[in-house]
Amino acid sequence: MLRTSLTLGATLRLASVGACQKAAPAPTLAPIVTDTVDDKGATFEVEVSWRNVNPDEVEIVVVMAAAGIEQTDNLVVDVKTEGLVITEGTPDWTGFILPRERYTHRVAYKLLDEETSEATATLTIRRTLDSSLLWDTELAFVRTETGGMTLVAG
């Protein structure tokens, strides 16, 4: 019985040693653009960030937060790309920005193929009611010498 307990104890110690190892931290988001947008008296902040998910894959993150006490009209955040293909998420988000609320839209992309060396992502925020453009920005990515992707303009 004692021998079994020692073997079980040794097994538990070995299992706990493996469980204590920390995974490598995910790359942190790098801010690109921070702006204030007005939608008929409702003001909200827009912050666009990016990070490499893998060497050849980037994630674009759009965070929106109300800056006042007014609710926006129904909005569409849209990411249109050239030379990129979606790997995770959707290219658009639709909704209202309510007071004291934060909304995050995430979408990840890879370069279209091995031949593609440059790509762009155009982010727009429009009012759904009349399609009025409230805000936009363009991000440019290039393939690095090691085969990954990096942001060159934003």
DSSP file (Angstrom, degrees, kcal/mol; ACC not computed):
  #  RESIDUE AA STRUCTURE BP1 BP2  ACC     N-H-->O    O-->H-N    N-H-->O    O-->H-N    TCO  KAPPA ALPHA  PHI   PSI    X-CA   Y-CA   Z-CA
    1    1 A M     >        0   0    0      0, 0.0     4,-2.0     0, 0.0     5,-0.1   0.000 360.0 360.0 360.0 -44.7    0.0    0.0    0.0
    2    2 A L  H  >  +     0   0    0      1,-0.2     4,-2.2     2,-0.2     5,-0.2   0.907 360.0  53.8 -61.5 -41.8    2.8    2.4    0.9
    3    3 A R  H  > S+     0   0    0      1,-0.2     4,-2.0     2,-0.2    -1,-0.2   0.896 107.9  49.7 -61.1 -41.3    4.6    1.6   -2.4
    4    4 A T  H  > S+     0   0    0      1,-0.2     4,-2.7     2,-0.2    -1,-0.2   0.883 109.2  52.9 -64.1 -39.5    1.4    2.4   -4.4
    5    5 A S  H  X S+     0   0    0     -4,-2.0     4,-3.0     2,-0.2    -2,-0.2   0.899 108.6  49.5 -64.5 -40.6    1.1    5.7   -2.5
    6    6 A L  H  X S+     0   0    0     -4,-2.2     4,-2.9     2,-0.2     5,-0.2   0.920 112.3  47.6 -64.5 -42.8    4.7    6.7   -3.3
    7    7 A T  H  X S+     0   0    0     -4,-2.0     4,-2.2     2,-0.2    -2,-0.2   0.913 114.3  46.7 -64.6 -42.3    4.1    5.9   -7.0
    8    8 A L  H  X S+     0   0    0     -4,-2.7     4,-2.4     2,-0.2    -2,-0.2   0.916 113.2  49.6 -64.8 -42.2    0.9    7.8   -7.0
    9    9 A G  H  X S+     0   0    0     -4,-3.0     4,-2.4     2,-0.2    -2,-0.2   0.914 110.9  49.2 -62.6 -43.4    2.6   10.8   -5.2
   10   10 A A  H  X S+     0   0    0     -4,-2.9     4,-2.3     1,-0.2    -1,-0.2   0.896 110.8  51.0 -62.9 -39.6    5.5   10.7   -7.7
   11   11 A T  H  X S+     0   0    0     -4,-2.2     4,-2.3    -5,-0.2    -2,-0.2   0.914 109.7  49.5 -63.8 -42.8    3.0   10.7  -10.5
   12   12 A L  H  X S+     0   0    0     -4,-2.4     4,-2.5     2,-0.2    -2,-0.2   0.893 109.9  51.4 -63.9 -40.5    1.1   13.7   -9.1
   13   13 A R  H  X S+     0   0    0     -4,-2.4     4,-2.0     2,-0.2    -2,-0.2   0.925 111.1  47.7 -62.3 -43.9    4.4   15.6   -8.6
   14   14 A L  H  X S+     0   0    0     -4,-2.3     4,-1.6     1,-0.2    -2,-0.2   0.898 112.4  49.2 -63.9 -40.1    5.4   15.0  -12.2
   15   15 A A  H  X S+     0   0    0     -4,-2.3     4,-1.6     1,-0.2    -1,-0.2   0.894 111.2  49.4 -66.1 -39.3    1.9   16.0  -13.4
   16   16 A S  H  X S+     0   0    0     -4,-2.5     4,-1.2     2,-0.2    -1,-0.2   0.829 105.4  57.4 -72.3 -30.0    2.0   19.2  -11.4
   17   17 A V  H  X S+     0   0    0     -4,-2.0     4,-0.5     1,-0.2     3,-0.4   0.926 109.2  46.0 -63.8 -43.1    5.5   20.2  -12.7
   18   18 A G  H >< S+     0   0    0     -4,-1.6     3,-0.7     1,-0.2    -1,-0.2   0.854 110.7  53.4 -66.3 -34.5    4.1   20.1  -16.2
   19   19 A A  H 3< S+     0   0    0     -4,-1.6    -1,-0.2     1,-0.2    -2,-0.2   0.731 100.6  61.6 -73.8 -21.6    1.1   22.1  -15.3
   20   20 A C  H 3< S+     0   0    0     -4,-1.2    -1,-0.2    -3,-0.4     2,-0.2   0.657  77.7 104.3 -80.9 -15.1    3.1   24.8  -13.7
   21   21 A Q  S << S-     0   0    0     -3,-0.7     2,-0.3    -4,-0.5    -3,-0.0  -0.490  71.2-131.0 -69.9 133.0    4.9   25.7  -17.0
   22   22 A K        -     0   0    0     -2,-0.2     2,-0.1     1,-0.1    -1,-0.1  -0.615  14.8-121.1 -86.7 142.4    3.5   28.9  -18.4
   23   23 A A        -     0   0    0     -2,-0.3     3,-0.1     1,-0.1    -1,-0.1  -0.429  42.6 -87.8 -73.4 155.5    2.5   29.2  -22.0
   24   24 A A        -     0   0    0     -2,-0.1    -1,-0.1     1,-0.1     2,-0.0  -0.420  52.4-106.6 -63.2 136.7    4.2   31.8  -24.1
   25   25 A P        -     0   0    0      0, 0.0    -1,-0.1     0, 0.0     3,-0.1  -0.352  33.2-110.2 -67.3 145.8    2.3   35.1  -23.9
   26   26 A A        -     0   0    0      1,-0.1    27,-0.1    -3,-0.1    -3,-0.0  -0.433  43.9 -90.8 -70.3 148.1    0.2   36.3  -26.8
   27   27 A P        -     0   0    0      0, 0.0     2,-0.1     0, 0.0    -1,-0.1  -0.319  47.9-116.8 -58.5 142.4    1.6   39.2  -28.8
   28   28 A T        -     0   0    0      1,-0.1    24,-0.2    -3,-0.1     2,-0.2  -0.454  29.2 -98.6 -82.3 156.2    0.2   42.5  -27.4
   29   29 A L        -     0   0    0     -2,-0.1    22,-0.2    22,-0.1    -1,-0.1  -0.514  30.0-148.6 -73.2 137.7   -2.0   44.8  -29.4
   30   30 A A  E     -A   50   0A   0     20,-3.1    20,-1.7    -2,-0.2    -1,-0.0  -0.945  19.0-126.4-108.1 118.0   -0.2   47.8  -31.0
   31   31 A P  E     +A   49   0A   0      0, 0.0    18,-0.3     0, 0.0     3,-0.1  -0.345  32.1 171.0 -64.0 141.8   -2.5   50.9  -31.3
   32   32 A I  E     +     0   0A   0     16,-3.4     2,-0.4     1,-0.4    17,-0.2   0.726  63.2   9.4-113.2 -52.3   -2.7   52.4  -34.8
   33   33 A V  E     -A   48   0A   0     15,-1.5    15,-2.9     2,-0.0     2,-0.4  -0.995  51.1-175.4-138.2 136.6   -5.4   55.0  -34.7
   34   34 A T  E     +A   47   0A   0     -2,-0.4     2,-0.3    13,-0.2    13,-0.2  -0.998  24.4 157.1-129.2 130.4   -7.4   56.7  -32.0
   35   35 A D  E     -A   46   0A   0     11,-2.7    11,-3.0    -2,-0.4     2,-0.4  -0.959  38.6-124.2-149.2 162.3  -10.2   59.1  -33.0
   36   36 A T  E     -A   45   0A   0     -2,-0.3     2,-0.4     9,-0.2     9,-0.2  -0.952  27.2-164.3-112.0 132.4  -13.4   60.7  -31.9
   37   37 A V  E     -A   44   0A   0      7,-3.2     7,-2.5    -2,-0.4     2,-0.5  -0.931   7.4-149.6-120.7 139.6  -16.5   60.3  -34.1
   38   38 A D  E     -A   43   0A   0     -2,-0.4     2,-0.4    96,-0.2     5,-0.2  -0.927  10.6-176.1-110.7 130.8  -19.7   62.3  -34.0
   39   39 A D  E >  S-A   42   0A   0      3,-2.9     3,-1.7    -2,-0.5    34,-0.1  -0.785  74.4 -50.4-125.9  86.9  -23.0   60.8  -35.0
   40   40 A K  T 3  S-     0   0    0     -2,-0.4     3,-0.1     1,-0.3    -2,-0.0   0.901 122.1 -34.3  51.7  48.7  -25.7   63.5  -34.9
   41   41 A G  T 3  S+     0   0    0      1,-0.2     2,-0.6    29,-0.0    -1,-0.3   0.177 117.0 108.3  95.3 -17.6  -24.8   64.5  -31.4
   42   42 A A  E <   -A   39   0A   0     -3,-1.7    -3,-2.9    29,-0.1     2,-0.4  -0.850  55.0-161.2 -93.1 119.4  -23.8   61.1  -30.1
   43   43 A T  E     +A   38   0A   0     -2,-0.6    24,-3.0    -5,-0.2    25,-0.9  -0.827  13.2 173.5-105.5 138.0  -20.0   61.0  -29.7
   44   44 A F  E     -AB  37  66A   0     -7,-2.5    -7,-3.2    -2,-0.4     2,-0.3  -0.989  27.3-123.0-142.6 153.9  -17.9   57.9  -29.5
   45   45 A E  E     -AB  36  65A   0     20,-3.3    20,-1.8    -2,-0.3     2,-0.4  -0.729  20.2-160.3 -93.8 141.1  -14.2   57.0  -29.4
   46   46 A V  E     -AB  35  64A   0    -11,-3.0   -11,-2.7    -2,-0.3     2,-0.4  -0.989   8.5-178.0-121.5 130.1  -12.7   54.6  -32.0
   47   47 A E  E     -AB  34  63A   0     16,-2.5    16,-2.8    -2,-0.4     2,-0.5  -0.987   6.4-165.2-129.2 123.8   -9.4   52.8  -31.3
   48   48 A V  E     +AB  33  62A   0    -15,-2.9   -16,-3.4    -2,-0.4   -15,-1.5  -0.918  15.7 168.1-109.4 130.9   -7.9   50.5  -34.0
   49   49 A S  E     -AB  31  61A   0     12,-2.6    12,-2.7    -2,-0.5     2,-0.3  -0.863  12.6-163.3-133.1 167.5   -5.1   48.2  -33.0
   50   50 A W  E     +AB  30  60A   0    -20,-1.7   -20,-3.1    -2,-0.3     2,-0.3  -0.968   7.3 177.2-146.9 163.2   -3.3   45.2  -34.6
   51   51 A R  E     - B   0  59A   0      8,-1.4     8,-2.8    -2,-0.3     2,-0.6  -0.969  36.8-104.4-160.2 155.2   -1.1   42.3  -33.7
   52   52 A N  E     - B   0  58A   0     -2,-0.3     6,-0.3     6,-0.2     4,-0.0  -0.763  26.5-176.7 -80.9 120.2    0.6   39.3  -35.3
   53   53 A V  E    S-     0   0A   0      4,-2.0    -1,-0.2    -2,-0.6     5,-0.2   0.891  81.6  -4.7 -79.3 -44.6   -1.4   36.2  -34.3
   54   54 A N  E >  S- B   0  57A   0      3,-1.3     3,-1.8    -3,-0.1    -1,-0.4  -0.852  92.0 -91.9-134.0 167.8    1.2   34.1  -36.2
   55   55 A P  T 3  S+     0   0    0      0, 0.0    94,-2.5     0, 0.0    91,-0.1   0.851 129.3  34.5 -54.4 -33.2    4.1   35.3  -38.3
   56   56 A D  T 3  S+     0   0    0     92,-0.3    55,-0.7    87,-0.1     2,-0.4   0.197 112.1  71.1-107.6  16.9    1.9   35.3  -41.4
   57   57 A E  E <   -BC  54 110A   0     -3,-1.8    -4,-2.0    53,-0.2    -3,-1.3  -0.998  58.1-166.6-136.9 134.7   -1.4   36.3  -39.8
   58   58 A V  E     -BC  52 109A   0     51,-2.5    51,-3.0    -2,-0.4     2,-0.5  -0.893   9.9-148.1-119.5 150.6   -2.6   39.6  -38.3
   59   59 A E  E     -BC  51 108A   0     -8,-2.8    -8,-1.4    -2,-0.3     2,-0.5  -0.971   8.4-156.6-115.5 131.7   -5.6   40.5  -36.2
   60   60 A I  E     -BC  50 107A   0     47,-3.1    47,-1.9    -2,-0.5     2,-0.5  -0.924  10.8-166.1-106.8 130.9   -7.3   43.9  -36.5
   61   61 A V  E     -BC  49 106A   0    -12,-2.7   -12,-2.6    -2,-0.5     2,-0.5  -0.974   7.5-168.7-123.7 126.7   -9.2   45.1  -33.5
   62   62 A V  E     -BC  48 105A   0     43,-2.8    43,-2.8    -2,-0.5     2,-0.5  -0.967   6.9-171.2-115.1 118.8  -11.7   47.9  -33.5
   63   63 A V  E     -BC  47 104A   0    -16,-2.8   -16,-2.5    -2,-0.5     2,-0.4  -0.939   2.7-173.8-112.0 130.6  -12.8   49.2  -30.0
   64   64 A M  E     +BC  46 103A   0     39,-2.9    39,-2.9    -2,-0.5     2,-0.4  -0.976   5.2 175.0-125.1 137.6  -15.6   51.7  -29.8
   65   65 A A  E     -BC  45 102A   0    -20,-1.8   -20,-3.3    -2,-0.4    37,-0.2  -0.997  34.5-110.2-143.8 136.4  -16.9   53.4  -26.6
   66   66 A A  E     -B   44   0A   0     35,-1.3   -22,-0.3    32,-0.6    34,-0.2  -0.392  21.0-165.9 -63.9 138.0  -19.4   56.1  -26.1
   67   67 A A  S    S+     0   0    0    -24,-3.0   -23,-0.2     3,-0.1     2,-0.2   0.522  71.0  22.4-101.5  -9.3  -17.9   59.4  -25.0
   68   68 A G  S    S-     0   0    0    -25,-0.9    32,-0.5     2,-0.3   -26,-0.1  -0.518  93.3 -87.3-135.3-157.9  -21.2   61.0  -23.9
   69   69 A I  S    S+     0   0    0     -2,-0.2     2,-0.3    30,-0.1   -27,-0.1   0.331  90.0  98.4-105.3   6.6  -24.6   60.1  -22.7
   70   70 A E        -     0   0    0    -29,-0.2     2,-0.3   -27,-0.1    -2,-0.3  -0.751  68.9-130.3 -97.2 142.8  -26.2   59.8  -26.1
   71   71 A Q        -     0   0    0     -2,-0.3    27,-0.2    27,-0.1   -29,-0.1  -0.678  25.0-125.1 -85.3 142.1  -26.8   56.6  -28.0
   72   72 A T        -     0   0    0     25,-1.6     3,-0.1    -2,-0.3   -32,-0.1  -0.334  26.1-101.1 -77.5 165.8  -25.6   56.4  -31.7
   73   73 A D        -     0   0    0      1,-0.2    24,-0.4   -34,-0.1     2,-0.3  -0.262  64.9 -65.3 -68.5 173.4  -27.8   55.5  -34.6
   74   74 A N        -     0   0    0     22,-0.1    54,-2.8    20,-0.1    55,-0.5  -0.511  68.0-165.3 -65.3 127.3  -27.4   51.9  -35.8
   75   75 A L  E     -EF  95 127B   0     20,-2.8    20,-2.1    -2,-0.3     2,-0.4  -0.785  18.4-148.3-118.4 157.2  -23.8   51.7  -37.2
   76   76 A V  E     -EF  94 126B   0     50,-2.5    50,-2.3    -2,-0.3     2,-0.6  -0.993   4.2-161.4-125.0 124.1  -21.9   49.3  -39.4
   77   77 A V  E     -EF  93 125B   0     16,-3.1    16,-2.2    -2,-0.4     2,-0.4  -0.922  21.3-175.5 -97.8 124.6  -18.1   48.8  -39.0
   78   78 A D  E     -EF  92 124B   0     46,-2.6    46,-2.4    -2,-0.6     2,-0.6  -0.977  20.1-160.9-129.1 136.3  -16.8   47.3  -42.2
   79   79 A V  E     - F   0 123B   0     12,-2.3     2,-0.4    -2,-0.4    44,-0.2  -0.942  12.9-173.9-116.5 108.3  -13.3   46.0  -43.1
   80   80 A K  E     - F   0 122B   0     42,-2.6    42,-3.4    -2,-0.6     2,-0.3  -0.855  11.8-165.7-101.9 137.0  -12.8   45.7  -46.8
   81   81 A T  E     - F   0 121B   0     -2,-0.4     2,-0.4    40,-0.2    40,-0.2  -0.838  22.3-160.2-126.5 159.2   -9.5   44.1  -47.9
   82   82 A E  E    S+ F   0 120B   0     38,-2.2    38,-2.1    -2,-0.3     3,-0.1  -0.980  86.5   6.3-134.2 122.7   -7.3   43.7  -50.9
   83   83 A G  S    S+     0   0    0     -2,-0.4    29,-2.5     1,-0.3     2,-0.3   0.560 108.4 100.8  84.6   8.3   -4.8   40.9  -50.9
   84   84 A L  E     -D  111   0A   0     27,-0.3     2,-0.4    36,-0.2    -1,-0.3  -0.905  53.3-156.4-125.6 153.8   -6.0   39.4  -47.7
   85   85 A V  E     -D  110   0A   0     25,-2.6    25,-2.2    -2,-0.3     2,-0.2  -0.988  29.0-110.4-128.1 140.0   -8.2   36.4  -46.8
   86   86 A I  E     +D  109   0A   0     -2,-0.4    23,-0.3    23,-0.2     3,-0.1  -0.474  33.2 172.2 -71.5 134.2  -10.1   36.1  -43.5
   87   87 A T  E    S+     0   0A   0     21,-2.6     2,-0.3     1,-0.4    22,-0.2   0.599  70.9   8.8-110.8 -23.2   -8.9   33.4  -41.1
   88   88 A E  E    S+D  108   0A   0     20,-1.2    20,-2.8     2,-0.0    -1,-0.4  -0.960 107.3  10.6-158.9 139.4  -11.1   34.2  -38.1
   89   89 A G  E    S-D  107   0A   0     -2,-0.3    18,-0.2    18,-0.2    -3,-0.0  -0.415  81.4 -72.0  93.4-169.3  -14.1   36.5  -37.4
   90   90 A T        -     0   0    0     16,-0.6    -2,-0.0    -2,-0.1    16,-0.0  -0.909  29.6-123.8-127.2 155.4  -16.3   38.5  -39.8
   91   91 A P  S    S+     0   0    0      0, 0.0   -12,-2.3     0, 0.0     2,-0.3   0.590  88.6  47.0 -78.0  -7.0  -15.5   41.6  -41.8
   92   92 A D  E     -E   78   0B   0    -14,-0.2     2,-0.3     2,-0.0   -14,-0.2  -0.938  54.1-166.0-138.0 159.2  -18.4   43.6  -40.3
   93   93 A W  E     -E   77   0B   0    -16,-2.2   -16,-3.1    -2,-0.3     2,-0.4  -0.995  11.2-166.4-137.4 137.2  -20.1   44.5  -37.1
   94   94 A T  E     +E   76   0B   0     -2,-0.3     2,-0.3   -18,-0.2   -18,-0.2  -0.990  32.9  90.6-128.3 135.6  -23.5   46.2  -36.8
   95   95 A G  E     -E   75   0B   0    -20,-2.1   -20,-2.8    -2,-0.4     2,-0.3  -0.965  64.6 -74.2 168.1-179.8  -25.1   47.8  -33.7
   96   96 A F        -     0   0    0     -2,-0.3     2,-0.8   -22,-0.2   -22,-0.1  -0.731  33.9-132.7 -97.0 149.1  -25.7   50.8  -31.5
   97   97 A I        -     0   0    0    -24,-0.4   -25,-1.6    -2,-0.3   -32,-0.1  -0.912  30.2-159.3-103.9 108.4  -23.1   52.3  -29.3
   98   98 A L    >   -     0   0    0     -2,-0.8     3,-1.5   -27,-0.2   -32,-0.6  -0.521  28.1 -86.5 -87.8 152.7  -24.8   52.8  -26.0
   99   99 A P  T 3  S+     0   0    0      0, 0.0   -30,-0.1     0, 0.0    -1,-0.1  -0.275 112.3  10.5 -56.2 142.0  -23.6   55.2  -23.2
  100  100 A R  T 3  S+     0   0    0    -32,-0.5     2,-0.3     1,-0.2   -31,-0.1   0.677 106.1 116.6  61.7  21.8  -21.1   53.7  -20.8
  101  101 A E    <   -     0   0    0     -3,-1.5   -35,-1.3     2,-0.0     2,-0.4  -0.894  51.0-152.9-120.2 150.9  -20.6   50.6  -23.1
  102  102 A R  E     -C   65   0A   0     -2,-0.3     2,-0.4   -37,-0.2   -37,-0.2  -0.958   8.5-164.5-120.1 140.3  -17.5   49.3  -25.0
  103  103 A Y  E     -C   64   0A   0    -39,-2.9   -39,-2.9    -2,-0.4     2,-0.5  -0.987   1.7-163.4-127.4 134.5  -17.8   47.3  -28.2
  104  104 A T  E     -C   63   0A   0     -2,-0.4     2,-0.5   -41,-0.2   -41,-0.2  -0.970   4.1-169.3-123.0 129.5  -14.9   45.3  -29.7
  105  105 A H  E     -C   62   0A   0    -43,-2.8   -43,-2.8    -2,-0.5     2,-0.4  -0.978  10.9-174.6-117.1 125.0  -14.8   43.9  -33.2
  106  106 A R  E     +C   61   0A   0     -2,-0.5   -16,-0.6   -45,-0.2     2,-0.3  -0.951   9.9 165.4-122.2 138.8  -12.0   41.4  -34.0
  107  107 A V  E     -CD  60  89A   0    -47,-1.9   -47,-3.1    -2,-0.4     2,-0.3  -0.971  18.5-151.1-150.9 138.7  -11.0   39.9  -37.4
  108  108 A A  E     -CD  59  88A   0    -20,-2.8   -21,-2.6    -2,-0.3   -20,-1.2  -0.854  14.6-173.9-115.1 147.5   -7.9   38.1  -38.5
  109  109 A Y  E     -CD  58  86A   0    -51,-3.0   -51,-2.5    -2,-0.3     2,-0.3  -0.945  14.2-160.9-138.2 154.8   -6.3   37.8  -41.9
  110  110 A K  E     -CD  57  85A   0    -25,-2.2   -25,-2.6    -2,-0.3   -53,-0.2  -0.899  44.6 -86.2-123.7 159.6   -3.5   36.2  -43.9
  111  111 A L  E     - D   0  84A   0    -55,-0.7   -27,-0.3    -2,-0.3   -28,-0.1  -0.392  44.3-114.0 -61.9 146.7   -2.0   37.2  -47.2
  112  112 A L  S    S-     0   0    0    -29,-2.5     2,-0.3     1,-0.1   -28,-0.1   0.866  80.1 -30.7 -54.7 -46.4   -4.1   35.9  -50.1
  113  113 A D  S >  S-     0   0    0    -30,-0.2     3,-0.8     3,-0.0    -1,-0.1  -0.910  73.1 -78.2-159.7-176.8   -1.3   33.6  -51.4
  114  114 A E  T 3  S+     0   0    0     -2,-0.3    -2,-0.1     1,-0.2    -3,-0.0   0.748 124.1  57.3 -66.7 -24.4    2.4   33.1  -51.8
  115  115 A E  T 3  S+     0   0    0      2,-0.0     2,-0.4    -4,-0.0    -1,-0.2   0.731  85.6  94.3 -78.4 -23.4    2.5   35.6  -54.7
  116  116 A T    <   +     0   0    0     -3,-0.8     3,-0.1     1,-0.2    -5,-0.1  -0.562  38.5 163.1 -77.4 126.8    0.9   38.5  -52.7
  117  117 A S        +     0   0    0     -2,-0.4    26,-2.5     1,-0.2     2,-0.3   0.571  63.6  40.6-116.5 -16.6    3.5   40.8  -51.1
  118  118 A E  E     + G   0 142B   0     24,-0.2     2,-0.3     2,-0.0    -1,-0.2  -0.975  61.4 171.2-133.9 148.0    1.3   43.8  -50.3
  119  119 A A  E     - G   0 141B   0     22,-2.5    22,-3.1    -2,-0.3     2,-0.3  -0.989  14.0-152.4-151.6 156.4   -2.2   44.1  -48.9
  120  120 A T  E     -FG  82 140B   0    -38,-2.1   -38,-2.2    -2,-0.3     2,-0.4  -0.957   3.4-161.6-131.6 153.1   -4.6   46.8  -47.6
  121  121 A A  E     -FG  81 139B   0     18,-2.4    18,-2.9    -2,-0.3     2,-0.6  -0.985  10.1-160.7-131.1 120.9   -7.5   46.8  -45.1
  122  122 A T  E     -FG  80 138B   0    -42,-3.4   -42,-2.6    -2,-0.4     2,-0.5  -0.912   7.2-160.4-105.1 120.0   -9.9   49.8  -45.3
  123  123 A L  E     +FG  79 137B   0     14,-2.8    14,-2.0    -2,-0.6     2,-0.3  -0.861  13.6 177.0-102.1 130.2  -12.0   50.3  -42.2
  124  124 A T  E     -FG  78 136B   0    -46,-2.4   -46,-2.6    -2,-0.5     2,-0.5  -0.960  21.1-156.6-130.6 150.6  -15.2   52.3  -42.4
  125  125 A I  E     +FG  77 135B   0     10,-2.6     9,-2.9    -2,-0.3    10,-1.4  -0.992  24.8 174.3-123.8 121.9  -17.9   53.2  -39.9
  126  126 A R  E     -FG  76 133B   0    -50,-2.3   -50,-2.5    -2,-0.5     2,-0.5  -0.898  36.4-114.4-126.0 153.3  -21.3   54.1  -41.6
  127  127 A R  E  >  -F   75   0B   0      5,-2.1     4,-1.6    -2,-0.3     5,-0.3  -0.758  24.2-146.4 -80.9 129.4  -24.7   55.0  -40.3
  128  128 A T  T  4 S+     0   0    0    -54,-2.8    -1,-0.1    -2,-0.5   -53,-0.1   0.833  90.0  65.1 -70.1 -31.1  -27.0   52.1  -41.5
  129  129 A L  T  4 S+     0   0    0    -55,-0.5    -1,-0.2     1,-0.2   -54,-0.1   0.910 128.4   1.7 -59.3 -46.9  -30.1   54.4  -42.0
  130  130 A D  T  4 S-     0   0    0     -3,-0.2    -1,-0.2     2,-0.1    -2,-0.2   0.276  94.2-117.3-127.3   9.2  -28.6   56.5  -44.8
  131  131 A S     <  +     0   0    0     -4,-1.6     2,-0.2     1,-0.2    -3,-0.2   0.693  51.8 170.0  59.9  21.8  -25.1   54.9  -45.4
  132  132 A S        -     0   0    0     -5,-0.3    -5,-2.1     1,-0.1     2,-0.5  -0.440  36.7-122.7 -64.6 131.6  -23.4   58.2  -44.4
  133  133 A L  E     +G  126   0B   0     -7,-0.2    -7,-0.2    -2,-0.2     3,-0.1  -0.664  35.6 171.3 -76.3 121.1  -19.7   57.7  -43.9
  134  134 A L  E     -     0   0B   0     -9,-2.9     2,-0.3    -2,-0.5   -96,-0.2   0.742  63.6  -7.0 -99.1 -31.0  -18.8   58.8  -40.4
  135  135 A W  E     +G  125   0B   0    -10,-1.4   -10,-2.6   -98,-0.1    -1,-0.4  -0.981  59.6 173.5-164.5 148.1  -15.1   57.6  -40.2
  136  136 A D  E     +G  124   0B   0     -2,-0.3     2,-0.3   -12,-0.2   -12,-0.2  -0.989   3.6 175.2-157.2 159.5  -12.5   55.7  -42.2
  137  137 A T  E     -G  123   0B   0    -14,-2.0   -14,-2.8    -2,-0.3     2,-0.4  -0.971  20.3-135.6-157.8 157.3   -8.9   54.7  -42.3
  138  138 A E  E     -G  122   0B   0     -2,-0.3     2,-0.4   -16,-0.2   -16,-0.2  -0.970  11.3-161.2-123.5 136.3   -6.6   52.5  -44.4
  139  139 A L  E     -G  121   0B   0    -18,-2.9   -18,-2.4    -2,-0.4     2,-0.4  -0.926   6.6-155.7-113.5 138.4   -4.0   50.0  -43.2
  140  140 A A  E     -GH 120 153B   0     13,-2.9    12,-3.1    -2,-0.4    13,-1.4  -0.958  10.4-173.7-118.3 132.6   -1.2   48.7  -45.4
  141  141 A F  E     -GH 119 151B   0    -22,-3.1   -22,-2.5    -2,-0.4     2,-0.3  -0.902   2.2-167.2-121.6 150.4    0.6   45.4  -44.8
  142  142 A V  E     -GH 118 150B   0      8,-2.2     8,-1.9    -2,-0.3     2,-0.4  -0.953  29.0-106.6-133.7 156.6    3.6   43.8  -46.5
  143  143 A R  E     - H   0 149B   0    -26,-2.5     6,-0.3    -2,-0.3     2,-0.1  -0.659  38.4-135.9 -78.2 134.3    5.2   40.4  -46.5
  144  144 A T    >   -     0   0    0      4,-2.3     3,-1.8    -2,-0.4    -1,-0.0  -0.367  25.6-102.2 -84.8 169.7    8.5   40.4  -44.5
  145  145 A E  T 3  S+     0   0    0      1,-0.3    -1,-0.1     2,-0.1    -2,-0.0   0.772 123.3  55.3 -61.9 -26.6   11.7   38.7  -45.7
  146  146 A T  T 3  S-     0   0    0    -91,-0.1    -1,-0.3     1,-0.0     3,-0.1   0.414 124.5-101.6 -89.0   2.6   11.0   35.8  -43.3
  147  147 A G  S <  S+     0   0    0     -3,-1.8    -2,-0.1     1,-0.2    -4,-0.0   0.413  86.4 113.3  95.9  -2.0    7.5   35.2  -44.8
  148  148 A G        -     0   0    0     -5,-0.1    -4,-2.3     1,-0.0     2,-0.3  -0.052  63.2-109.9 -87.1-166.3    5.5   37.0  -42.1
  149  149 A M  E     +H  143   0B   0    -94,-2.5     2,-0.3    -6,-0.3    -6,-0.2  -0.952  29.2 178.6-128.3 148.5    3.4   40.1  -42.3
  150  150 A T  E     -H  142   0B   0     -8,-1.9    -8,-2.2    -2,-0.3     2,-0.4  -0.989  32.3-108.1-145.7 156.1    3.9   43.6  -40.8
  151  151 A L  E     +H  141   0B   0     -2,-0.3   -10,-0.2   -10,-0.2     3,-0.1  -0.667  32.3 171.1 -81.4 132.9    2.0   46.9  -40.8
  152  152 A V  E     +     0   0B   0    -12,-3.1     2,-0.3     1,-0.4   -11,-0.2   0.614  66.7  17.2-115.3 -21.6    3.7   49.6  -42.8
  153  153 A A  E      H  140   0B   0    -13,-1.4   -13,-2.9     1,-0.1    -1,-0.4  -0.984 360.0 360.0-153.1 140.7    1.1   52.4  -42.8
  154  154 A G              0   0    0     -2,-0.3    -1,-0.1   -15,-0.2   -15,-0.0   0.325 360.0 360.0-165.5 360.0   -2.0   53.1  -40.8
